[in-house]
């Protein structure tokens, strides 16, 4: 991941975040956090935002072991990797995918 001469910087750490699996968008309608099951997160852990060169990474990690659950590279904001929701400034949509999925 790191190229020679570049160092990864930690920009922000949130010790507890909730992750919700949301269904694919059926239309161009704005995404609303109120449509999620906010009382039943699918995963809870730590979030670290790091930077390497001109790319930021949102990393979701286990709170205790630090094991990586998922990450999303952010080359631009807003962009396809991160979107705002229409009804909250606290929630956002982070697009993650399994690089090992066929």
C-alpha positions in Angstrom: 0.0 0.0 0.0 2.7 2.5 0.9 5.0 3.6 -1.9 8.6 4.3 -1.2 9.1 7.6 0.6 5.5 8.1 1.6 4.2 7.8 5.1 0.7 7.1 6.2 -0.7 9.9 8.5 -3.5 9.4 11.0 -6.0 12.3 10.5 -8.8 11.2 12.9 -9.8 8.4 15.2 -13.4 7.8 16.4 -13.3 5.0 19.1 -16.9 3.9 18.5 -18.9 4.0 15.2 -21.9 2.0 14.0 -22.2 0.5 10.6 -25.5 -0.3 8.9 -26.0 -2.3 5.8 -28.3 -0.4 3.5 -30.1 -1.6 0.4 -29.1 -0.5 -3.0 -30.7 2.7 -4.2 -33.9 2.1 -6.2 -34.0 5.6 -7.6 -32.2 8.9 -7.6 -34.0 9.8 -4.4 -31.7 11.1 -1.6 -30.5 8.6 1.0 -32.1 9.1 4.5 -30.6 7.8 7.7 -34.2 7.7 9.1 -34.8 4.7 6.8 -32.1 2.6 8.5 -32.6 0.5 11.6 -30.5 3.0 13.8 -31.2 1.0 17.0 -29.7 -2.2 15.4 -26.3 -1.6 13.8 -24.8 -4.5 11.7 -21.3 -3.8 13.1 -19.7 -1.6 15.8 -16.1 -0.8 16.0 -13.4 2.0 15.6 -12.9 4.3 12.6 -9.6 5.7 11.6 -9.1 8.2 8.8 -5.6 8.1 7.4 -3.9 9.8 4.4 -1.2 8.4 2.1 -0.2 10.9 -0.5 -3.3 12.6 -2.0 -5.7 9.7 -1.0 -7.5 9.5 2.3 -8.7 6.1 3.7 -11.6 5.5 6.0 -10.7 2.3 7.9 -13.2 0.4 10.0 -11.4 -1.7 12.6 -12.2 -4.0 15.5 -12.0 -1.9 18.7 -9.9 -4.4 20.6 -7.7 -6.2 18.1 -7.4 -3.5 15.5 -8.2 -6.0 12.8 -9.4 -4.3 9.6 -13.1 -4.9 8.9 -13.3 -2.7 5.8 -11.8 0.4 4.2 -12.7 2.8 1.5 -10.2 5.0 -0.4 -11.4 8.6 -0.8 -9.8 10.3 -3.8 -12.4 13.1 -3.8 -15.3 14.3 -1.7 -18.2 14.1 -2.4 -17.6 11.1 -4.6 -18.7 7.6 -5.2 -16.9 6.3 -2.1 -18.6 8.7 0.4 -22.0 10.5 0.3 -24.0 12.6 2.6 -27.5 11.7 3.8 -30.3 14.2 3.3 -31.6 14.2 6.9 -28.5 14.2 9.1 -25.1 15.7 9.5 -24.0 12.9 11.8 -24.5 10.0 9.3 -22.9 9.3 5.9 -22.8 6.5 3.4 -19.5 4.8 2.9 -19.2 2.5 -0.1 -17.1 -0.5 0.7 -16.6 -3.7 -1.4 -15.0 -7.0 -0.9 -11.9 -7.1 -3.1 -11.9 -10.9 -2.8 -15.4 -11.3 -4.1 -15.6 -12.9 -7.5 
